[in-house]
Amino acid sequence: MILNLIFPTWMMFLFVPWLLVISVIGNLIIDSTIYRIGLKNVNFKWESIWKYIIRAYLLGFLADIIVGIIVIIIVEQGLDYYHIYNDPLSIIVHALGVVATGVLIYYFNRWNLRKLDIDSSRAFRLAMMMAIITAPYTFLVPASLFFY
């Protein structure tokens, strides 16, 4: 399973329980912080916002899983995920994976915020913050940094 901001693509091939715990907690902290910043100065009870934060959190995982599986399928066709910077096509595929995930995160958050009583410019900014900050830049981390 690929987990949002703190989980490289190649980790889908492994299951490391301690990394899973760190990723789950870290991503929840990051997502809730972004929502709190994005919804600052809005008169809500924060208890009612948690369902939006949790939904954004889960939708971020969904975006990562969708694009992560596509990237893995493409990489399995002969691209190098171990040394991604040795193959220009591998770099392009991984970079496009980051961008595609960011786009999905943006649209998922726009959908998530549709029933929240905020103006569209604030919803746009919050969705963009989520997309840019939580895009899985770790897709660009080669496995060779961790394995010999």
C-alpha positions in Angstrom: 0.0 0.0 0.0 1.3 3.4 -0.9 0.8 6.1 1.7 0.6 9.7 0.7 3.4 12.2 1.3 5.7 10.0 3.3 5.9 6.8 1.3 7.9 6.1 -1.9 6.5 4.1 -4.8 8.9 1.3 -4.3 7.6 0.7 -0.8 4.5 -0.8 -2.4 6.8 -3.9 -2.9 7.5 -4.1 0.9 5.4 -4.1 4.0 7.3 -2.5 6.8 4.9 -2.1 9.9 6.9 0.7 11.6 7.0 2.7 8.4 3.3 2.2 7.9 2.6 3.6 11.4 4.8 6.6 10.9 3.2 7.3 7.5 -0.3 7.0 8.8 0.3 9.3 11.8 2.5 11.8 9.8 0.0 12.2 7.0 -2.9 12.8 9.4 -0.9 15.5 11.1 0.1 17.1 7.8 -3.5 17.0 6.4 -5.1 18.3 9.5 -2.6 21.1 9.7 -3.2 22.2 6.1 -7.0 22.2 6.7 -6.6 24.2 9.9 -4.4 26.7 8.1 -6.7 26.8 5.1 -9.8 27.3 7.2 -8.3 29.8 9.6 -10.6 32.7 10.4 -13.7 30.6 9.5 -16.4 30.3 12.1 -16.7 26.5 12.5 -16.6 24.2 15.4 -13.5 22.2 14.8 -15.3 19.0 15.9 -17.5 19.3 12.8 -14.5 19.8 10.5 -12.9 16.5 11.4 -15.1 14.5 9.0 -13.7 16.7 6.2 -10.2 16.2 7.4 -10.6 12.5 7.6 -12.2 12.3 4.2 -9.4 14.4 2.7 -6.9 12.1 4.4 -8.5 9.0 3.0 -9.0 10.5 -0.5 -5.3 11.4 -0.5 -4.5 7.7 0.1 -6.9 6.8 -2.7 -5.2 9.2 -5.1 -1.8 7.7 -4.2 -3.0 4.2 -4.6 -4.5 4.9 -8.0 -1.5 6.6 -9.5 1.0 4.4 -7.6 -0.5 1.3 -9.2 -0.4 2.9 -12.6 3.3 3.9 -12.1 4.2 0.4 -10.8 2.5 -1.2 -13.9 4.4 1.1 -16.2 7.7 0.6 -14.3 7.2 -3.2 -14.5 7.4 -2.9 -18.3 11.1 -2.5 -18.0 11.8 0.9 -16.4 14.2 1.3 -13.5 12.7 2.1 -10.1 15.8 1.2 -8.3 17.9 3.8 -10.0 15.2 6.1 -11.5 17.7 8.8 -12.4 19.7 6.5 -14.7 16.8 6.3 -17.2 15.2 9.5 -18.6 11.9 7.7 -19.2 11.8 6.5 -15.7 12.3 10.0 -14.4 9.4 11.2 -16.6 7.1 8.5 -15.5 7.8 9.1 -11.8 7.5 12.9 -12.2 4.2 12.5 -14.1 3.0 10.3 -11.2 3.7 13.1 -8.7 1.8 15.6 -10.9 -1.1 13.2 -11.6 -1.5 12.4 -7.9 -1.5 16.1 -7.1 -4.2 16.7 -9.7 -6.3 13.9 -8.2 -5.8 15.3 -4.7 -6.9 18.7 -5.9 -10.1 17.4 -7.4 -10.9 15.1 -4.5 -10.5 18.0 -2.1 -12.7 20.2 -4.2 -15.3 17.5 -4.1 -14.8 17.1 -0.3 -15.2 20.8 0.3 -18.4 21.2 -1.8 -20.8 21.0 1.2 -18.7 23.0 3.6 -20.0 26.6 3.9 -17.0 28.4 2.5 -16.5 30.6 -0.5 -15.2 29.1 -3.7 -11.9 31.0 -3.6 -11.1 29.6 -0.2 -12.0 26.1 -1.3 -9.8 26.5 -4.4 -6.9 27.7 -2.2 -7.3 24.8 0.3 -7.6 22.2 -2.4 -4.4 23.6 -4.1 -2.6 23.6 -0.8 -3.5 20.0 -0.3 -2.5 19.1 -3.9 0.9 20.9 -3.8 2.0 20.1 -0.3 0.8 16.4 -0.1 1.7 15.3 -3.6 3.9 12.2 -3.2 7.3 13.7 -3.9 8.7 10.5 -2.5 7.9 8.9 -5.8 11.1 10.5 -6.9 13.2 8.8 -4.2 15.1 5.9 -5.8 15.1 2.6 -4.0 18.9 2.5 -4.4 19.2 5.0 -1.5 18.0 2.4 0.9 19.0 -0.9 -0.6 22.3 -2.1 -2.0 
